[in-house]
Amino acid sequence: MQKIVLILWVVFGSFTLTSAQNLQSPSSFLGYDIGTQFSRHHQVIDYFKSVAKTLPNQVILKEYGNTYERRGLHLAYISSEANIKNLETIRENNLKQIGLLEGNPTSTDVAIVWLSYNVHGNEASSTEAAMLTIYKLLTEHQGLLKNTVVIMDPSVNPDGRDRYVNWYNETKSTPFDIDSNANEHNEPWPGGRPNHYLFDLNRDWAWATQVETQQRLLVYNKWMPHVHVDFHEQGINEPYYFAPAAEPFHEIISDWQRDFQTQIGKNHAKYFDAEGWLFFTRERFDLLYPSYGDTYPTFMGAIGMTYEQAGHGRAGLGIRNDEGEVLTLIDRLTHHTTAGISTVEMASKNAEKLNSEFAQFFDNSNLKYKSYVIKGNEDRLNRLKTLLSKHNITYENALASKISGYNYTTGQQTNLNVDNNALVVQTNQPKGKMVKSLFEPNTKLSDSLTYDITAWSLPYAYGLDAIASTTEVAGNTLSDPKVLQTLNDAYGYVSKWNSMEDAQFLTELLRQNFKVRFTEKPFSSNNKKFNRGALIITKGDNKHIDKMVSKLNTIAQHHAQPLTAINTGFSQTIPDIGSPDIKLLNKQKVAVLSGEGTNSLNYGEIWHFFEQQLQYPLTSINTRDFAKINLDNYTILILPNGYYNNVLNDENMAKLKTWVSAGGKVIAIDGALQSFAGKDGFSLKFKKSDDEEEDKKIQNLTPYADRERESSNDLITGAIFNTKVDNTHPMAFGYDTNYFTLKLGNSAYSLLDSGYNIAYLDDTKVYSGFAGQNAVKNLEQTLVFGEERMGSGSFIYMVDNILFRSFWENGKLFLVNAIFMVNNNAYEL
């Protein structure tokens, strides 16, 4: 019997070897030597399809989704024939060992390695490397596949990749020009880095705002790999970076995860040393912010790593760097291929240890906080539930009525009264460490110099009250959602106004040509009180809509939007429905600046917000066309974060002021405020530190080696502050009198001398994140949101970007209010 098995093994082994030998190389398949051209996305996928067709017993290629521009997203599963036959069992065993599936695993000796390429579209060498890596794994490294399953995503961001590749292929010289000043090394705005909506997908893992991320997470959470590598590129003068990562490491990262990063790094170094390739480790790229392609997997128990090759969008097919060396695409993809195969090698050598340590990571018994209890606005709670569900994090309704612990609102140990609608998120669940990282009040920092923001706690981001409890809070199954009653015939109908769900309901009504009013003052009707901002839809206003009540009911049911019927325009407390304080909303015509001068990320956030969230039309105007645009075609102009000195010259600034004076509204965000601060006709002013000159003298005496760390005293790296809010102002309708803001930098503006200081910093307590002492000192009594009138129109100032990466849910209604309710002029016929 043993002899028969041996013969079969030899026969099948020979068949596999023969099939692998028949596998076309990327160069043979593409018709050009790999690295001598940039391959378009469809060519890459065609190659992976060819590999899967040639070796169907070792490679499975699956489409897991589509991008906004309808390009396919694919994963290749590569392993030995035996593992491919047993693939589903391997996956289930992995989930069973960490408690995500019931039952005991039958085996845990296979390492799962996930390799993600080209999350940044213009860091394009990695997708070329993906083709060479799969080829080499199957032709030269079959032995590594006996105890590993390698999952490859050849292009996480196909839209960005093709934007870059198509531009480069149509721009480059032949032969390519190594002069860094050449066109082919200088991408036009917005560049190929982001996806369709110009989001950085490498910072979207936790927030999952983009379809690429949402679809990837569905598969990622079904596999939960032991190793995840994100392949990137950096500046042309930095050679190659690989693990171990830099400090700060998040405190949930285990000693094993730290140590194995070092082991992998040393294995890479062995191959890089043999070739004389330069590299560096333990610098710049830390493991703190949870939404990266290295940190998110790490917080999910994996060995998560970023590999950074010199090149980026500037390098093209070849470029001369500052040391006089010519860096080619062939060099770049070769380095990535080497690091990728070295990673699989280390996983194969340590497969059983990877499994055992992976399982241990999911022991959450030592976490300080056992439960996070969250209460507040029902719509915001539902949004939070949606986010948690994307990560397969479970939640319940609270059973207790009073919870003790750390209170997010006060920043102290207090009690919080809750009802059974409050959520409980336990850390005693498989993904308890990810729960900690997303909910922790204040992230522990081992080093103040970090690569990204240092605060993101979800209760603040969603505008909810919360308690972090050191004891487990009992919960039970979620209650069923409420069923809306069908609308009866009435004088009119009133909707609440305190969430993005209300905003989406409004824009749907406007798209369906309903006339909608809003109240600037509280009023009572039918024994119910309605707050500022409440929407009012009357039959009298909407006689032009056939079967108005039926259509309104359909829209309300679709949005799960509760409406209160009112039987008369005579309110119990004024204003009456016909009062001047209850105004018709304008169907605003909104434009936004794009192109050179604008921050592409913030422009993309606005674009995505209007199209995918608010679902309201938006016209993009390129900055190069601003001078010739007739602004009278629009009622609102949004200026994203950016630098507009070239756009808003004297002539264009005069044009803008004239338009605003006639009733237009400008909404300026973040850096765009610099175009108006201190300028003639504006009360907006920069706030400068009283000790600024003295601080400069001290800095000039700081030793060279200490300058970077000393400069952190002037930095704010994404910290959370509590602001005072004038919620009687239309921009703050739907808000309480305080609002937690995410401050991304140290820009500070004095309170407006004339106009409305809608939200401002009264005290400078840092509730979460890092803020240098000098920067904090200068924030006292500074503007966060303000409105300044000019003639019939307004300039609206948003110092803090509430759309940053689209995850700060609590700020979004400020922008909606600015569009529809601030300085609502006479209704436009």
Secondary structure as UniProt FT lines:
FT   HELIX           2..21
FT   HELIX           26..30
FT   TURN            34..35
FT   HELIX           41..54
FT   TURN            56..58
FT   STRAND          59..66
FT   TURN            68..69
FT   STRAND          72..78
FT   HELIX           81..85
FT   HELIX           87..97
FT   TURN            98..99
FT   STRAND          111..117
FT   TURN            121..122
FT   HELIX           125..139
FT   HELIX           142..146
FT   STRAND          148..153
FT   HELIX           158..171
FT   TURN            180..181
FT   HELIX           183..185
FT   TURN            189..190
FT   TURN            196..197
FT   HELIX           201..203
FT   TURN            205..207
FT   HELIX           211..223
FT   STRAND          227..234
FT   TURN            236..237
FT   STRAND          240..241
FT   STRAND          246..249
FT   TURN            251..252
FT   HELIX           255..275
FT   STRAND          286..287
FT   TURN            290..291
FT   TURN            293..294
FT   HELIX           295..299
FT   TURN            300..301
FT   STRAND          303..310
FT   HELIX           312..315
FT   TURN            316..317
FT   STRAND          318..320
FT   TURN            322..323
FT   STRAND          326..328
FT   HELIX           329..349
FT   HELIX           351..361
FT   TURN            365..366
FT   STRAND          371..375
FT   HELIX           378..390
FT   TURN            391..392
FT   STRAND          396..398
FT   STRAND          402..407
FT   TURN            408..411
FT   STRAND          412..417
FT   TURN            420..421
FT   STRAND          423..426
FT   TURN            430..431
FT   HELIX           432..439
FT   HELIX           458..462
FT   STRAND          465..469
FT   STRAND          475..476
FT   STRAND          492..495
FT   HELIX           500..511
FT   TURN            512..513
FT   STRAND          517..519
FT   STRAND          523..525
FT   TURN            526..527
FT   STRAND          528..530
FT   TURN            532..533
FT   STRAND          535..538
FT   HELIX           540..542
FT   TURN            543..544
FT   TURN            546..547
FT   HELIX           548..558
FT   TURN            559..560
FT   STRAND          563..566
FT   TURN            577..578
FT   TURN            580..581
FT   STRAND          582..584
FT   STRAND          590..594
FT   TURN            596..597
FT   HELIX           600..608
FT   HELIX           609..614
FT   STRAND          619..622
FT   HELIX           623..628
FT   HELIX           631..633
FT   STRAND          636..639
FT   TURN            645..647
FT   HELIX           650..661
FT   TURN            662..663
FT   STRAND          665..669
FT   HELIX           670..675
FT   TURN            676..678
FT   TURN            680..681
FT   TURN            690..691
FT   HELIX           692..700
FT   HELIX           704..706
FT   HELIX           707..711
FT   HELIX           712..714
FT   STRAND          719..725
FT   TURN            727..728
FT   HELIX           730..732
FT   TURN            733..734
FT   STRAND          738..743
FT   STRAND          749..750
FT   STRAND          756..761
FT   STRAND          766..768
FT   HELIX           773..777
FT   TURN            778..781
FT   STRAND          782..790
FT   TURN            791..792
FT   STRAND          793..798
FT   TURN            802..803
FT   HELIX           804..806
FT   HELIX           809..811
FT   HELIX           812..820
FT   TURN            821..823
//
